[in-house]
Protein backbone atom coordinates (compact mmCIF):
# COMPACT_ATOMS: atom_id res chain seq x y z
CA UNK A 1 0.00 0.00 0.00
CA UNK A 2 2.87 2.37 0.73
CA UNK A 3 4.01 1.90 -2.87
CA UNK A 4 0.56 2.96 -4.11
CA UNK A 5 0.77 6.08 -1.94
CA UNK A 6 4.25 6.89 -3.14
CA UNK A 7 3.21 6.62 -6.77
CA UNK A 8 0.06 8.70 -6.35
CA UNK A 9 -2.42 5.82 -6.75
CA UNK A 10 -3.95 6.38 -3.29
CA UNK A 11 -4.52 9.41 -1.09
CA UNK A 12 -4.13 7.84 2.36
CA UNK A 13 -4.05 4.54 4.17
CA UNK A 14 -3.47 3.12 7.61
CA UNK A 15 -0.40 0.97 7.79
CA UNK A 16 2.40 -0.24 9.99
CA UNK A 17 5.71 1.59 10.20
CA UNK A 18 7.61 -1.41 8.86
CA UNK A 19 5.92 -1.08 5.46
CA UNK A 20 7.28 2.43 4.96
CA UNK A 21 10.69 1.38 6.28
CA UNK A 22 10.72 -1.43 3.72
CA UNK A 23 9.85 1.03 0.96
CA UNK A 24 12.78 3.24 2.01
CA UNK A 25 15.04 0.19 2.34
CA UNK A 26 14.36 -0.79 -1.26
CA UNK A 27 15.61 2.63 -2.33
CA UNK A 28 12.30 3.57 -3.95
CA UNK A 29 12.74 7.21 -5.02
CA UNK A 30 9.00 7.85 -4.52
CA UNK A 31 9.22 6.91 -0.83
CA UNK A 32 10.19 10.46 0.12
CA UNK A 33 6.76 11.66 -1.02
CA UNK A 34 5.01 9.62 1.68
CA UNK A 35 4.33 11.45 4.93
CA UNK A 36 3.65 9.56 8.14
CA UNK A 37 1.24 10.77 10.80
CA UNK A 38 1.16 9.12 14.20
CA UNK A 39 -2.31 9.43 15.63
CA UNK A 40 -2.53 10.26 19.33
CA UNK A 41 -4.16 7.67 21.53
CA UNK A 42 -3.40 4.70 19.30
CA UNK A 43 -2.74 1.49 21.22
CA UNK A 44 0.73 -0.06 21.06
CA UNK A 45 1.25 -2.77 18.46
CA UNK A 46 0.48 -6.34 19.54
CA UNK A 47 3.25 -8.53 20.89
CA UNK A 48 4.51 -11.27 18.63
CA UNK A 49 5.84 -14.60 19.77
CA UNK A 50 8.24 -17.05 18.18
CA UNK A 51 7.45 -20.75 18.50
CA UNK A 52 10.29 -23.14 17.81
CA UNK A 53 11.40 -26.63 18.74
CA UNK A 54 13.83 -27.42 21.54
CA UNK A 55 16.37 -28.28 18.83
CA UNK A 56 16.93 -24.57 18.12
CA UNK A 57 20.25 -23.62 19.73
CA UNK A 58 20.01 -21.06 22.58
CA UNK A 59 22.73 -18.98 20.88
CA UNK A 60 20.51 -18.59 17.81
CA UNK A 61 17.62 -17.42 19.97
CA UNK A 62 19.88 -14.82 21.62
CA UNK A 63 20.90 -13.54 18.17
CA UNK A 64 17.27 -13.43 17.09
CA UNK A 65 16.26 -11.51 20.23
CA UNK A 66 19.08 -9.01 19.67
CA UNK A 67 18.01 -8.48 16.05
CA UNK A 68 14.41 -7.85 17.09
CA UNK A 69 15.48 -5.34 19.76
CA UNK A 70 17.66 -3.53 17.17
CA UNK A 71 14.62 -2.78 14.98
CA UNK A 72 13.30 0.79 15.11
CA UNK A 73 10.19 1.25 17.21
CA UNK A 74 7.00 2.16 15.34
C-alpha positions in Angstrom: 0.0 0.0 0.0 2.9 2.4 0.7 4.0 1.9 -2.9 0.6 3.0 -4.1 0.8 6.1 -1.9 4.3 6.9 -3.1 3.2 6.6 -6.8 0.1 8.7 -6.4 -2.4 5.8 -6.8 -3.9 6.4 -3.3 -4.5 9.4 -1.1 -4.1 7.8 2.4 -4.0 4.5 4.2 -3.5 3.1 7.6 -0.4 1.0 7.8 2.4 -0.2 10.0 5.7 1.6 10.2 7.6 -1.4 8.9 5.9 -1.1 5.5 7.3 2.4 5.0 10.7 1.4 6.3 10.7 -1.4 3.7 9.9 1.0 1.0 12.8 3.2 2.0 15.0 0.2 2.3 14.4 -0.8 -1.3 15.6 2.6 -2.3 12.3 3.6 -4.0 12.7 7.2 -5.0 9.0 7.9 -4.5 9.2 6.9 -0.8 10.2 10.5 0.1 6.8 11.7 -1.0 5.0 9.6 1.7 4.3 11.4 4.9 3.6 9.6 8.1 1.2 10.8 10.8 1.2 9.1 14.2 -2.3 9.4 15.6 -2.5 10.3 19.3 -4.2 7.7 21.5 -3.4 4.7 19.3 -2.7 1.5 21.2 0.7 -0.1 21.1 1.2 -2.8 18.5 0.5 -6.3 19.5 3.2 -8.5 20.9 4.5 -11.3 18.6 5.8 -14.6 19.8 8.2 -17.0 18.2 7.4 -20.7 18.5 10.3 -23.1 17.8 11.4 -26.6 18.7 13.8 -27.4 21.5 16.4 -28.3 18.8 16.9 -24.6 18.1 20.3 -23.6 19.7 20.0 -21.1 22.6 22.7 -19.0 20.9 20.5 -18.6 17.8 17.6 -17.4 20.0 19.9 -14.8 21.6 20.9 -13.5 18.2 17.3 -13.4 17.1 16.3 -11.5 20.2 19.1 -9.0 19.7 18.0 -8.5 16.0 14.4 -7.8 17.1 15.5 -5.3 19.8 17.7 -3.5 17.2 14.6 -2.8 15.0 13.3 0.8 15.1 10.2 1.3 17.2 7.0 2.2 15.3 
